[in-house]
Amino acid sequence: MKYNYAFDVEKQNQVKVVGRDLNISTKQAIEICSFIKKMPLKKARATLEKVEKKKLAIPFKRFTEGAGHKKGVGGTGAGKYPVLASKQFLKLLKSLESNAQNKGLSSELRIIHACAQRASTPFHYGRKRRIKMKRTHVELVAEETEPEKKSEKRTMKKEEAQKQTPKRSKEEIGVEAKNKPEQKTGGKKKINEKPDSQALKSTKPLPEQEKKQKNLSRVEVKK
């Protein structure tokens, strides 16, 4: 029997998978679909593996009846540990990855569509007769994404910075340097600074030079 998807897969870099009549709760499947949508495939698998071991909780935003506050990936709030549903979703994600390999796509995939629908609910047999079963259809569609390199990110940042800062010519820089007021330097003088010629002229003569000048003046007077 042909199954009609709710999402039309037209591009070559997209893959799809469907789980029909899965023995899981439709409410839990809807919450998991809303959580893993727009998530990388590797990250979705890692998170569902933690949910299966009850290390992380799936946040429940719509069907919060009986869901207590738990620490999950989406923050603290109402959440549950849907172990059986996470096992079924892990099988679907593995088959989705294998479909991508058969199609010749890379392992860098992102989930762009996740949908859960209620299926037929037949009655149990045996001692549980007159009790309906839980059945759900699950659709998953992933798209190949190109990994961004670090060098490309750096070049993009440099180009954006160059666009924001306008370029100035050498003439404009020279005019600005001339028009800038001279800054007065205060504080202690540097030891390694060389004294100016005017400062040397203003300095007092040494005591030996004073004695020679006095002797010369006396000789002149005697003459």
C-alpha positions in Angstrom: 0.0 0.0 0.0 1.4 3.4 -1.0 2.0 5.9 1.8 1.5 9.6 1.1 4.0 11.8 2.9 3.0 15.1 4.5 6.3 16.6 3.1 7.2 16.5 -0.5 10.8 15.4 -1.1 11.9 17.0 -4.4 15.6 17.8 -3.9 18.4 15.3 -4.4 20.1 16.1 -1.1 17.1 15.1 0.9 16.2 11.6 2.3 13.1 10.4 4.0 11.9 7.5 6.2 8.6 6.5 7.7 7.6 4.2 10.6 4.1 2.8 10.2 1.9 1.4 13.0 4.6 1.8 15.6 3.7 0.6 19.1 4.3 3.9 20.8 2.2 6.8 22.3 1.1 9.4 19.7 1.5 12.2 22.4 5.0 11.2 23.2 5.9 10.9 19.5 4.6 14.4 18.8 6.7 15.9 21.7 9.8 14.1 20.5 9.2 15.3 16.9 8.9 18.9 18.0 12.1 18.5 20.0 14.4 16.9 17.4 13.2 19.0 14.5 15.9 21.3 13.0 18.5 19.4 14.9 21.6 17.6 13.3 21.2 13.9 13.0 24.2 13.1 15.1 23.0 15.3 17.9 19.5 13.8 17.8 20.9 10.3 18.1 23.1 11.3 21.0 20.3 12.9 22.9 17.8 10.1 22.4 20.5 7.6 23.6 20.7 9.6 26.8 16.9 9.7 27.1 16.9 5.9 26.7 19.3 5.6 29.7 17.2 8.2 31.7 20.0 10.7 31.8 18.1 13.5 30.0 14.4 14.3 29.8 12.4 15.4 26.8 10.6 18.6 27.6 6.8 18.3 27.2 5.2 21.6 26.1 1.8 20.4 24.8 0.8 17.2 26.7 2.0 18.1 30.2 -0.5 16.0 32.1 1.4 13.9 34.6 4.8 15.4 33.6 6.8 16.7 36.6 9.7 19.2 36.5 12.9 17.6 35.3 16.3 18.8 34.1 16.4 18.3 30.3 18.1 19.6 27.2 15.4 22.3 26.9 16.0 23.6 30.4 14.1 22.8 33.6 10.4 22.3 33.1 7.8 19.6 32.5 9.3 16.6 31.0 9.3 12.8 30.7 11.6 9.9 29.8 9.8 8.2 26.9 12.1 5.1 26.7 10.1 2.9 24.3 9.4 5.9 21.9 13.1 6.9 21.9 14.1 3.3 20.9 11.8 3.4 17.9 13.0 6.9 16.9 16.7 5.6 17.1 15.8 2.8 14.7 14.3 5.4 12.3 17.3 7.7 12.6 19.7 4.7 11.8 17.6 3.8 8.7 17.6 7.5 7.7 21.4 7.5 7.8 21.6 4.3 5.8 19.3 5.7 3.2 21.5 8.8 2.9 24.6 6.5 2.4 22.8 4.6 -0.4 21.9 7.8 -2.1 25.5 9.0 -1.9 25.1 11.7 0.6 27.5 12.6 3.5 26.8 12.0 7.2 26.3 15.7 7.8 22.5 15.7 7.9 19.9 17.9 9.5 16.3 17.0 10.3 14.1 19.4 8.5 10.7 17.6 8.9 9.4 15.4 11.8 5.8 14.5 12.0 3.7 12.0 14.1 0.2 11.0 13.2 -2.3 8.7 15.0 -2.7 5.3 13.3 -5.5 2.7 13.5 -6.1 1.5 17.1 -7.1 -2.2 17.0 -8.2 -4.1 20.1 -5.9 -6.2 22.2 -6.5 -9.9 22.3 -6.5 -12.4 25.2 -7.0 -11.1 28.7 -6.6 -7.5 27.6 -9.4 -7.7 25.1 -11.7 -4.7 24.7 -8.7 -2.4 25.3 -7.4 -0.5 22.3 -3.7 -0.5 21.3 -1.5 2.5 20.7 -0.4 2.9 17.1 1.5 5.9 15.5 2.9 6.8 12.1 6.2 8.8 12.2 7.7 10.6 9.3 11.3 12.0 9.2 13.1 13.9 6.5 16.7 15.0 6.6 18.8 17.3 4.3 22.5 17.3 3.6 24.4 20.3 5.0 27.9 21.4 4.0 30.2 21.8 7.0 31.5 25.3 7.4 35.3 25.5 7.7 37.1 27.7 10.2 39.2 29.5 7.5 36.0 30.5 5.7 34.5 31.9 8.9 37.6 34.0 9.5 37.6 35.4 6.0 33.9 36.3 6.3 34.6 38.1 9.6 37.5 40.1 8.1 35.4 41.1 5.1 32.7 42.3 7.4 35.1 44.3 9.5 36.6 45.9 6.3 33.2 46.9 5.1 32.4 48.6 8.4 35.6 50.6 8.6 36.0 53.1 5.7 39.4 53.3 4.0 41.4 56.6 4.3 44.0 57.9 1.9 47.5 58.9 3.0 46.8 62.6 2.4 43.8 62.5 4.9 46.0 60.8 7.5 48.7 63.4 7.1 46.2 66.3 7.4 44.8 64.8 10.6 48.2 64.4 12.1 49.1 68.1 11.4 45.8 69.4 12.8 46.1 67.4 16.0 47.1 69.6 19.0 50.4 68.8 20.7 49.9 66.8 23.9 51.7 68.1 27.0 53.8 65.3 28.6 53.8 65.4 32.3 55.2 63.3 35.1 58.7 62.0 35.7 61.4 62.3 33.0 62.8 59.3 31.4 66.4 58.3 32.4 67.4 57.3 28.8 66.3 60.5 27.2 69.0 62.7 25.6 69.2 66.3 26.8 68.4 69.0 24.3 71.0 71.6 23.1 69.1 74.5 24.8 69.0 72.6 28.0 72.8 72.2 27.9 73.3 75.9 27.4 71.1 76.7 30.4 73.0 74.3 32.7 75.5 75.8 35.2 79.2 75.3 34.6 81.2 72.8 36.7 83.4 74.1 39.7 86.7 73.4 37.8 85.5 75.6 34.9 84.6 78.4 37.4 88.1 78.4 38.9 89.7 78.7 35.4 87.5 81.6 34.6 88.4 83.4 37.8 92.2 82.9 37.1 91.8 84.3 33.6 90.0 87.4 34.9 92.8 88.1 37.5 95.5 87.9 34.8 93.7 90.4 32.6 93.3 92.8 35.5 97.1 92.7 36.3 97.9 93.6 32.7 
